[in-house]
């Protein structure tokens, strides 16, 4: 009985890798581990500028919601929706 070599969470009885990590290992064998590392760094890890942009964007959205109050509801754009006053 061993722990998975990659995730170190799952218990493995026959092999070194659990089922999920085996898929990751096979993808690494196909595309190369350097390519996978580059993709993970670009997609999953944010640099300082990206983190600051996300923080600023969330704060801006939060402030806009507080200013609008209950006016955040938008009419559906997929239907010809008319109120009684518009008819």
Secondary structure by P-SEA (a helix, b strand, c coil): ccccccccccccccccccaaaaaaaaaaaaccaaaaaaaaaacccccaaaaaaaaaaaaaaaaaaaaaccccccccccccccccccc
